[in-house]
Amino acid sequence: MTKILIIGPSWIGDMVMSQCLYIELKRQHPDCIIDVMAPGWCKTVLARMPEINNTIEMPLGHGDFNFFARYQLGKVLRDDNYDHAYILPNSAKSALIPFFANIPTRTGWKGEIRYGLLNDLRNNKKSFNLMIERYIALAHPASAMTGSGCLTDMPFPALTIDTQNQQQVLEKFNVNQNRTSIALCPGAAYGSAKCWPIDHYASVAKTLIEAGCNILLFGSDNEKKLTDQIEKSLSNNAQQYCHNLAGKTSLTDVIDLLASCSTVIGNDSGLMHVAAAVQCNVVALYGPTTPNYTPPLTHKKAILHTDIECRPCFKRECPLKHNKCMTEISPQQVITAISNLQTL
């Protein structure tokens, strides 16, 4: 029985996509035990992945090197007798703990200087276009992993749903379950350049409510100012069908509430990937980034973007100050995409 330690990513979207690796490892080694070391907030997401045996909380913050603490963590893990470690982040510090834990095989992509820390070092990461290809490729011998196209039948993330909790939170927020629910996710932790204009979101919300839908607004507490603007733009009558949940829900509740929606409309963000992983229809809005690297991993999707010359630029804020890559995606395009996905 193979024991595997994963050093997981720190972003919610990346964590969701990393499930593809765990599924692939289980395909190859059905009896393997997979533990994941990740930030504490990841426990909620990892708990919805049936492939995971245990989550080990990473006590060090993102960017905290703390060599001695990493040595102590690795030393403690020696007693777990892991056979193989997969290090998903690219940093040198992320490879220290498996090294100090004396894990015999340590696999990861070439990133910061970590020769010796990894003894199964892969150096052709750029040959793979998709992030999930890069994750899944690590589960296969390096000699067979020549680039995009060598992997077939790639699994998609599939988070489990707690239907009992789902029903409880729907009742808690008085969501009318006789109406189709559609989620709007207007934020993006990466930066403002990724965000579709709030007045566009508001226009879509108004149209969908008039068509007989509920609108559920999702986001962090920091994004509540965005969802407040959408809610306040609606008439008093329409507001009864708009549920502003930003900052009011745990990540556990968000997963189950998104799964109750027929369609999720959002920027290129972590919630977009959660929505895909709970089998929603997804309307994904791309501006400075590209779906050629991190698309929503579902067959039930519509990807909208402009063909403006300056995209993708991958900037957090628009360097040209016009953000046309997002503003020129019209509300009507989104409504048409939803209709094409047969949710209305």
Backbone hydrogen bonds, N-H to C=O, Kabsch-Sander energy under -0.5 kcal/mol:
donor,donor_aa,acceptor,acceptor_aa,energy
4,I,2,T,-0.5
4,I,33,I,-3.3
5,L,84,H,-2.5
6,I,35,D,-2.7
7,I,86,Y,-2.8
8,G,6,I,-0.9
8,G,37,M,-2.6
15,M,11,W,-2.6
16,V,12,I,-2.4
17,M,13,G,-2.4
18,S,14,D,-1.8
19,Q,15,M,-0.5
19,Q,16,V,-1.4
20,C,17,M,-1.7
21,L,18,S,-1.1
22,Y,18,S,-1.2
23,I,19,Q,-2.7
24,E,20,C,-2.0
25,L,21,L,-2.6
26,K,22,Y,-2.1
27,R,23,I,-1.9
28,Q,24,E,-1.9
29,H,25,L,-2.7
32,C,29,H,-2.4
33,I,2,T,-2.8
34,I,32,C,-0.5
35,D,4,I,-2.6
35,D,33,I,-0.6
36,V,54,N,-2.3
37,M,6,I,-3.2
38,A,36,V,-0.6
38,A,56,I,-2.0
42,C,39,P,-1.8
43,K,40,G,-1.6
44,T,41,W,-0.8
46,L,42,C,-2.9
47,A,43,K,-2.3
48,R,45,V,-1.3
49,M,46,L,-1.8
52,I,49,M,-1.9
53,N,34,I,-3.2
54,N,34,I,-1.0
56,I,36,V,-3.1
56,I,54,N,-0.5
57,E,55,T,-0.6
58,M,38,A,-2.8
64,D,61,G,-2.3
65,F,63,G,-0.8
70,R,66,N,-2.0
71,Y,67,F,-2.1
72,Q,68,F,-2.3
73,L,69,A,-2.3
74,G,70,R,-2.3
75,K,71,Y,-2.4
76,V,72,Q,-2.1
77,L,73,L,-1.8
78,R,74,G,-0.7
78,R,75,K,-0.9
79,D,76,V,-1.0
80,D,77,L,-1.6
81,N,78,R,-1.4
83,D,3,K,-2.4
84,H,3,K,-1.7
85,A,105,T,-2.7
86,Y,5,L,-2.3
87,I,107,T,-2.8
88,L,7,I,-2.3
88,L,86,Y,-0.7
95,A,92,A,-1.4
96,L,93,K,-1.1
97,I,93,K,-0.6
99,F,95,A,-1.3
100,F,96,L,-2.9
101,A,97,I,-1.8
102,N,99,F,-1.4
103,I,98,P,-1.9
105,T,83,D,-1.2
106,R,104,P,-0.5
107,T,85,A,-3.1
107,T,105,T,-0.5
108,G,120,D,-1.7
109,W,87,I,-0.5
110,K,122,R,-3.2
111,G,112,E,-0.8
112,E,90,N,-2.5
116,G,118,L,-1.0
118,L,114,R,-1.9
119,N,106,R,-0.9
120,D,106,R,-1.9
122,R,108,G,-2.7
122,R,120,D,-0.5
127,S,124,N,-2.0
128,F,125,K,-2.0
129,N,127,S,-0.5
131,M,293,Y,-2.4
134,R,130,L,-1.6
135,Y,131,M,-2.0
136,I,132,I,-3.1
137,A,133,E,-2.5
138,L,134,R,-0.7
138,L,135,Y,-1.0
139,A,136,I,-1.9
140,H,137,A,-1.7
144,A,141,P,-1.3
145,M,141,P,-0.7
145,M,142,A,-1.0
146,T,144,A,-1.2
148,S,127,S,-2.5
150,C,147,G,-2.1
159,L,277,A,-1.7
160,T,48,R,-2.2
163,T,161,I,-1.0
166,Q,162,D,-2.6
167,Q,163,T,-2.2
168,Q,164,Q,-1.9
169,V,165,N,-2.5
170,L,166,Q,-2.1
171,E,167,Q,-2.0
172,K,168,Q,-2.3
173,F,169,V,-1.9
174,N,171,E,-1.3
175,V,170,L,-2.5
177,Q,175,V,-0.8
179,R,176,N,-1.4
180,T,212,G,-0.5
182,I,214,N,-2.0
183,A,263,T,-2.5
184,L,216,L,-2.6
185,C,265,I,-2.5
191,G,188,A,-0.8
193,A,316,R,-3.0
194,K,191,G,-1.4
195,C,192,S,-1.8
200,H,197,P,-0.5
201,Y,197,P,-1.9
202,A,198,I,-2.7
203,S,199,D,-1.9
204,V,200,H,-2.2
205,A,201,Y,-2.6
206,K,202,A,-2.3
207,T,203,S,-2.1
208,L,204,V,-2.5
209,I,205,A,-2.4
210,E,206,K,-2.1
211,A,207,T,-1.1
212,G,209,I,-1.7
213,C,208,L,-2.1
214,N,180,T,-3.1
215,I,241,Y,-2.9
216,L,182,I,-2.3
217,L,215,I,-0.5
217,L,243,H,-2.9
218,F,184,L,-2.4
218,F,216,L,-0.5
223,E,220,S,-1.1
224,K,221,D,-1.1
226,L,223,E,-1.1
227,T,223,E,-1.7
228,D,224,K,-2.9
229,Q,225,K,-1.3
230,I,226,L,-1.6
231,E,227,T,-2.5
232,K,228,D,-2.8
233,S,229,Q,-1.1
234,L,231,E,-1.5
239,Q,235,S,-2.0
240,Q,236,N,-0.6
240,Q,237,N,-0.8
241,Y,238,A,-1.8
242,C,239,Q,-1.4
243,H,215,I,-3.2
243,H,241,Y,-0.5
244,N,242,C,-0.7
245,L,217,L,-2.1
245,L,243,H,-1.1
247,G,219,G,-1.8
248,K,245,L,-2.3
249,T,245,L,-0.6
254,V,250,S,-2.3
255,I,251,L,-2.3
256,D,252,T,-1.7
257,L,253,D,-2.9
258,L,254,V,-2.9
259,A,255,I,-1.6
260,S,256,D,-0.6
260,S,257,L,-0.9
261,C,258,L,-1.6
262,S,181,S,-2.5
263,T,181,S,-0.8
264,V,281,N,-2.4
265,I,183,A,-2.9
266,G,264,V,-0.5
266,G,283,V,-2.2
267,N,185,C,-1.3
268,D,285,L,-0.8
269,S,267,N,-1.4
273,H,269,S,-1.2
274,V,270,G,-2.0
275,A,271,L,-2.7
276,A,272,M,-1.9
277,A,273,H,-1.8
278,V,274,V,-0.9
278,V,275,A,-0.7
279,Q,276,A,-1.3
280,C,275,A,-2.1
281,N,262,S,-2.2
282,V,300,K,-2.2
283,V,264,V,-2.8
284,A,282,V,-0.7
284,A,302,A,-2.5
285,L,266,G,-2.4
286,Y,284,A,-0.6
286,Y,304,L,-2.7
293,Y,290,T,-1.2
294,T,290,T,-1.1
298,T,296,P,-1.7
301,K,299,H,-1.0
302,A,282,V,-2.6
304,L,284,A,-3.0
304,L,302,A,-0.6
306,T,325,C,-0.6
311,R,308,I,-1.6
314,F,288,P,-2.5
321,K,318,C,-1.1
326,M,323,N,-1.8
327,T,323,N,-2.4
328,E,324,K,-2.0
329,I,326,M,-1.7
330,S,328,E,-0.7
334,V,330,S,-1.3
335,I,331,P,-2.4
336,T,332,Q,-2.6
337,A,333,Q,-2.1
338,I,334,V,-2.4
339,S,335,I,-2.3
340,N,336,T,-2.4
341,L,337,A,-1.4
342,Q,339,S,-1.7
343,T,338,I,-1.3
